[in-house]
Amino acid sequence: MGVDASQLEKYGLSLHARFKAGKLNKITDVPGVKVGQVTLNDPARNLHTGVTAIIPAQGNVFQDKLLASGQVLNGFGKTTGLVQVQELGTLETPILLTNTFAVGTCWNALTRYMLARNPDIGIKTGTVNPVVMECNDGDLNDIRAAAVTEADALAALRAAESGPADFAEGAVGAGTGMCCLGFKGGIGSASRVLSLGQADYHLGVLVSSNFGVLGNLRIGDRFVGEETKEAVIARAKAEQNPRYARYWQQKDQGSIVMVIACDLPLSSRQLGRLARRAAVGLARTGSYIGDGSGDIALAFSTASRISHYAKDPVSIAALPDSQLDDVFAAGAEAVEEAVISALLHAQTLAGIRGNTVYALRDFLTEQLQD
């Protein structure tokens, strides 16, 4: 459940937190949000990939849409659906996360999923805007095999519909083959509870983290990447691991996709402002949002629903902008923790072409324990 503070403390590490975490410290602390995952791990075929599905709210999100907005921090990515989200300010489908070459497959699956539940799409009304987000897992996964199927994507959606609020983090689902800041990355999540006026609100984040270079990781006020780098390189040399052979020439050519959910009364414009603040949490972990990194955030709120067939003026409750500072701070805090949580939950993985990417926790034990 997010980052275990007591585990970090054993290594002299901590994450500053102004806001209380939710019950699970995951995106599913936002009421109505569900997550399901399908993991494809087949070492004999060099397959390490999968799908993570996010159901953003209860009910039919095509008929009753959510307010949403996205932010492209660096556009080296292939996410689908953001153009319409930005133009109309609404989200009308679940969100699928996967690898780069599975975007089309997941788009087709999500389209079929929506058509099965909405017989009016394409007949009595227009089409649908599937949102699929991706990162390139080709360092560990045989991405050219295009192993993810529509059945996998639909299975992830079904798992989200029927599964518990809790879900696994690390090398699972879309995060199975992802690498982050020189270590094994993947799926991470965190949440915060905000008290505004007389009400408590929830904000949750889920990331698929696949960015950064060895040596740059920061956890709180410690430069963990620098402190562990020599041990990582020594192990890689001893094991003849090609993944770290020219680490000094590595560039930030991965990606991170960040989904921010909340039940705060926010307009689409305000959700865009919140999505931009994902960059703050990302930078705290050691990212400089590199030239070759696709860093994309999507934020949505469950507080208001917009009927697809609305004809009369719609009233939307929204906090005054002057009350958003804590929302921005909590969002940045949750993004930061979600990235660190992905790193702490992931395990060492041996992948394609002899590449092995090491788990951060192996080196926390070796390097940082007093």
N, C-alpha and C positions, 0 to 999 in steps of 0.2 A: 504494500500500500504506500506508493510514493517512496520518499526517502526515509529510512529509519534513522532518526537523529542519534539514537544510542550507538548504532553501528559506526556512524561517522565520528562520533566522539572518541571511540577507541583509537582512532588514528589522528587525533588532534584536529579534526575537521568539523566545520559546522556551516550551515546555510542560514543566513539572516532571514528571519521571518517576522514581519509585523502583524500578519493576519493569521488567524486560526485556520488549520486545515479542516476539511470536511470529514465526515465519518470514515470514508474509505480513502480519502486523499487521492481521489481520481475524478475524471470527468463525469463519471456516472453519479457523483454527488449532486449534480444538477438534476432536479426531478424530471423524469421523462426521458433522459438520455440513456441509451443502451449501447453496448459494444459487443461485437462478436468477431471471432477470428478463425481463419483456416491457415494452418502452417504446413508447408511442403518441405520436408527434410528427407532427402534421399542421397546420401553420400556416394553411393555407387554411380549415380547419374549426375553428380555435382549440382544437385538442386537444393537450394536453400532460399526459399522465397515464400510468399503467401499473400493473404488479403486480410485487411482489418476493416470492418464495417462499423459505422456509427449511425445509429437511428437517432435523429436529433430531437424527437418529441413524440408524444403519444398521438394517436389518431392519424389521419391521412394528411401528410404534409404537402401534397399537391393541391388538394381541395382547400386546405387551410394553411397557408404558407407562413414561414417564420421570417422575421426581419434579419438581415444578414449583410455582411460586407467582407471584402477580402483586401489583402495588401500584398503586392509583389515587392519584397525587399530587394531581391535580385532575380531577374527573370530567366535564369538558365533552367527552365523547367517545362513540363508538358501537362500541367494540370488542366482539366477540362471544366467548363461551366462558369469560370470566374467572370467572363465578359458579361454574361447576362446577370449574374449576381450583382456586379458592380452597377450595371445600368438600371436594374429594377429594384435592387435593394432587398431581394427576397431569396430564400432557400426553399426549394420545392421537392427535394429528394433526400434520401439518406446520402451519406458521404462514404466513398470507398477509397482506401489507401492501398497501394500495391507497388510493384516495380515498374520501371519506365515502359518496358515492352508489353506490359499487361494492361496498359491504360485502355486500349481499344476493346480488348476482351471484357474488361470490367464495365466499360461504358455500355456495351451491348447487353451485358447481364443486367445492369441497373435499369436500362431502358425496358427490357422485358419484364422486370420486376414491377416497374411502375405501370406498364400497360396492363398487366394482369390485374392490378388493383384499381385501375381507372379506365373503364371502357370508353369514356368520352374522349380520351387523348387521341388526337389525330383525326377525329371524326366530327364531334360536336364542338371541339375547341382546338387550340393549337397543339404544338408538340411539347416535349418536356425537356428540362435542362439538367441532365445527370452531372453530378460533381464527382470527379475522380482525381485523386492527388497521388503523386508518385515521387520516388527516389530511385536512383540507379544502384542496384545491388550487385553489379557485374564483377566486383572484386572477389566475391565469394560464391556467387550463384552463376550457373550457366544461363545467363539471361537470354542468349540466342536460342535456347531451346523453347522459349515461349511456353513454359510449362503450366502457367496459371490458366485454368479453363473457366468458362461461364459457370459451370457447376460449382467450382470453388467459390466464386464470388457470391452466388446465390446461397451457398451453404453458410458463408460468413454472415449474410443478411439474416438467414433463419436463426443462426446462433445468437445474433443480437436480439432478435425478437423474443426468443424463448429462454435465453440464458439468465444467470444471476447478475446482479449489479457489479460484482467483483469480476476482474479479468486479469490475465497474466500480462506481465511486462517483460521487456528485454528482447531476446531473439525469438519472437513469436509473430505470427501473422505477417503483415507487411514489413515488419522489422527483422525478419529472420536473417536476411543476408546483409544488413546494414552495418556500416562502420562509422565511428564518431570520434573525432579528435585523437586518432591513432589507436583507439581501442574498439572493442565490439560494442556497437550501438543497438538501436532498434526502437521498440515502442516504449514510451514513458508517459506517465500521467501524474497530475497533481491537482489539488483543488484548494480554494479558499472560501471562507465565509465572511461576508461583509455586513456590518450592522449600519444601516442608514436610516435615520429617523427611528421609527418604531418597528422596523421590519428587518429581518435577516435575509440576505440574498446569497446565492451560490454562484461561484465562477470556477469552471474546471477547464483543464487543458489536456489534450492528447497530442503527442508528437511522434513522428517517425524520423529518427535522427540519424543522419548519414553525412555529416559535414565535418569540416575542420581538419587540421593536421597535427601530427604527433608533436608534443612539446607545448601546445597552447592551452591545454585544459586548466581551468581555474575552478576550484570549489571554495566558495566563500572568499577568504582573504589569502588562500594558499595557492601557489602556482604548482599544482599537482603534476601537470604535464612536464614541467622542467625537472621536478624532483624525481620523477619516475623514468624519464626518457632513457637514461644510460642503462638502466636495468632491462628495459624493453629491448633495446638494441643488442645488449649482450645475450639475452635469451634467443633472439632471432638469429644471431650469428651462430650460436651453439647448435641450433636446430636447423640451420641452413634454410631459414624461412625467407623466401623471396619478397614477401609483402613489405618488409622494412629495409630492403637492400639499399635503396637510394633515398632514405627518408629525408635527407637534407635538400633534395630537389622536389619534394612533394609540394603540390599546390592544393588549395582548397577547391576540389572539383566534385564534391559530393552534393548533398542537398539536405534541407530539412523542411518538412511540412508540419504546420502547427494549426490545430483546430482548437478554438476557444469557444466554449459554451457558457451561457449564463442565463439566469432567470431575472436579471435586472431589467427594469423598464428603460430600454435604450432604443433610439432611432437607428436607422441604417447608417446615417452619417456618423453617429456616435460609435457604432460598432466598427466602422472603418478607422476611427481614431484609436479605439482599443486594439484593433489588429496591428496598427503601426507600432504600438508599444511592445509587441512581441520582440522587436529588435533589441529592446533594452535587456530583457531577460536572456536573449540569445548571446548578446555581447558579454554578459557577466560570466558565461561559461567558457569564453575564450574564442568565440567566433569574431572574425572581422568582415563577415559577409563577402567572401571572396569572389573573384571574377567568374569562376566556373561553378559556383554553387547556386542551386535553385532554392531560394529561401522564400517561402510563401506562407502567409497566415490567412485563415478564414475564421471570422467571428460571427456567431449567431446568438439570438436571444429567444427564449421560449415564452417571454412575458406577453407578447401580442401575437395574434394570428390574423392573417389577411385572407379573406375568402377569395378563391379564384374567380368566382362569379359575382363579386361585389359590384353593385351599380351605384349605390349611394355613397356619400362622403364617409371616409373611415377616420375614426378618432384613434390616435396612438398616444399612450402615456409615455413620457420620457423624462428622465431626470434632467434638471437644469445642468448646463455644461459646467457651472461653477462647483458642482458636486461630484465631478468625475475623477478628481485626483486620486482618491483611494481606489477607485475602480482600475485606473491605469497602473497604480502601484501593485495592486493584487494580481493583475494580469501578468505583469513583468515577473513578479515573484513566482507565479505558478509555472510560467514557461521555463524559467531557470531551473526550478526543481524537477520538472518533467524531464528535461534533458539529463540531469544528473541521475534521476531515477532509472532512465533507460540504461545508462552506463553501469549502474550498480546491480541491475537485475540480469544483465546479459552475461553469457558464458563464452569462454573461448571456443572458437569455431574454425575447423579446418575446411577449406573450400576448394574451389577450382584452381587449377594451375599451380598447385602446391602452396597457395596462400593460406596462412593461418592468421587470424586476427585475435589478439589476446584480450581477455577480460580485465577490466580495470581493477577489479577486486583482488586479483592475484598480486598486483603490485602495491596495492594499499597495504596488504599484509606484510610484504617484504620490505617496503621502503619507508613507510610513514609511522609505523607503530613505535611508540616510545619504549 
